Amino acid sequence: MTWPPRDTDRNRFLGRLQVVLYGFVSVYFGLFALKTGAPLPWTVFTLALAATLVAAVALLMMRAQRQAAAQNENEQQPAR
């Protein structure tokens, strides 16, 4: 396991899927926790929100890797 994840099409797809899925879970349990006030939904909401943020940071770091690689590739090309 590496951090940040390698920038591949598969990792980008899975990262986006994680953000959507964890975001949905966060919203669902957040609303449920507000309605009931029970501690278990608050715990699930907090964990899902943390997972959403971690997945979003991973996507941002993969984007930074991709941009840095593209910049290095452009710098290494000979001028015409």
C-alpha positions as a LaTeX table, in Angstrom:
\begin{tabular}{lrrr}
\hline
Residue & $x$ (\AA) & $y$ (\AA) & $z$ (\AA) \\
\hline
Met1 & 0.00 & 0.00 & 0.00 \\
Thr2 & 1.36 & 3.39 & $-0.95$ \\
Trp3 & 0.34 & 6.88 & $-0.01$ \\
Pro4 & $-0.52$ & 8.82 & $-1.99$ \\
Pro5 & $-1.98$ & 6.20 & $-4.32$ \\
Arg6 & $-0.40$ & 5.86 & $-7.74$ \\
Asp7 & $-2.17$ & 7.94 & $-10.36$ \\
Thr8 & $-3.86$ & 5.37 & $-12.57$ \\
Asp9 & $-7.24$ & 5.37 & $-14.27$ \\
Arg10 & $-8.41$ & 2.60 & $-11.96$ \\
Asn11 & $-7.35$ & 4.47 & $-8.81$ \\
Arg12 & $-9.01$ & 7.67 & $-10.01$ \\
Phe13 & $-12.25$ & 5.80 & $-10.72$ \\
Leu14 & $-12.19$ & 4.03 & $-7.35$ \\
Gly15 & $-11.33$ & 7.27 & $-5.56$ \\
Arg16 & $-14.26$ & 9.09 & $-7.13$ \\
Leu17 & $-16.54$ & 6.17 & $-6.30$ \\
Gln18 & $-15.36$ & 6.26 & $-2.68$ \\
Val19 & $-16.01$ & 10.00 & $-2.37$ \\
Val20 & $-19.55$ & 9.59 & $-3.71$ \\
Leu21 & $-20.34$ & 6.51 & $-1.63$ \\
Tyr22 & $-18.88$ & 7.83 & 1.63 \\
Gly23 & $-20.47$ & 11.21 & 1.01 \\
Phe24 & $-23.87$ & 9.57 & 0.60 \\
Val25 & $-23.38$ & 7.57 & 3.79 \\
Ser26 & $-22.29$ & 10.73 & 5.63 \\
Val27 & $-25.36$ & 12.65 & 4.56 \\
Tyr28 & $-27.72$ & 9.77 & 5.33 \\
Phe29 & $-26.35$ & 9.09 & 8.80 \\
Gly30 & $-25.91$ & 12.80 & 9.50 \\
Leu31 & $-29.58$ & 13.43 & 8.88 \\
Phe32 & $-30.51$ & 10.32 & 10.86 \\
Ala33 & $-28.29$ & 11.45 & 13.75 \\
Leu34 & $-29.87$ & 14.92 & 13.76 \\
Lys35 & $-33.34$ & 13.40 & 13.84 \\
Thr36 & $-32.72$ & 10.80 & 16.56 \\
Gly37 & $-29.84$ & 12.22 & 18.55 \\
Ala38 & $-28.56$ & 8.69 & 19.21 \\
Pro39 & $-24.79$ & 8.23 & 19.60 \\
Leu40 & $-24.37$ & 5.37 & 17.11 \\
Pro41 & $-25.51$ & 7.37 & 14.05 \\
Trp42 & $-23.20$ & 10.20 & 15.13 \\
Thr43 & $-20.31$ & 7.75 & 15.28 \\
Val44 & $-21.06$ & 6.33 & 11.84 \\
Phe45 & $-21.49$ & 9.86 & 10.46 \\
Thr46 & $-18.13$ & 10.94 & 11.87 \\
Leu47 & $-16.30$ & 7.92 & 10.49 \\
Ala48 & $-17.95$ & 8.25 & 7.08 \\
Leu49 & $-17.11$ & 11.94 & 6.96 \\
Ala50 & $-13.48$ & 11.20 & 7.81 \\
Ala51 & $-13.36$ & 8.52 & 5.09 \\
Thr52 & $-14.83$ & 10.99 & 2.60 \\
Leu53 & $-12.15$ & 13.55 & 3.42 \\
Val54 & $-9.35$ & 10.99 & 3.14 \\
Ala55 & $-10.61$ & 9.83 & $-0.27$ \\
Ala56 & $-10.91$ & 13.44 & $-1.46$ \\
Val57 & $-7.35$ & 14.22 & $-0.32$ \\
Ala58 & $-6.13$ & 11.12 & $-2.16$ \\
Leu59 & $-7.79$ & 12.37 & $-5.35$ \\
Leu60 & $-6.17$ & 15.77 & $-4.93$ \\
Met61 & $-2.76$ & 14.20 & $-4.39$ \\
Met62 & $-3.17$ & 12.02 & $-7.47$ \\
Arg63 & $-4.06$ & 15.13 & $-9.47$ \\
Ala64 & $-0.93$ & 16.87 & $-8.19$ \\
Gln65 & 1.16 & 13.85 & $-9.26$ \\
Arg66 & $-0.40$ & 13.94 & $-12.73$ \\
Gln67 & 0.21 & 17.68 & $-13.12$ \\
Ala68 & 3.81 & 17.39 & $-11.92$ \\
Ala69 & 4.47 & 14.54 & $-14.36$ \\
Ala70 & 2.96 & 16.54 & $-17.23$ \\
Gln71 & 5.05 & 19.56 & $-16.31$ \\
Asn72 & 8.24 & 17.48 & $-16.17$ \\
Glu73 & 7.40 & 15.92 & $-19.53$ \\
Asn74 & 6.93 & 19.36 & $-21.08$ \\
Glu75 & 10.22 & 20.61 & $-19.64$ \\
Gln76 & 12.17 & 17.63 & $-20.97$ \\
Gln77 & 10.98 & 18.05 & $-24.55$ \\
Pro78 & 13.57 & 19.84 & $-26.73$ \\
Ala79 & 12.69 & 23.30 & $-27.97$ \\
Arg80 & 11.99 & 23.60 & $-31.67$ \\
\hline
\end{tabular}
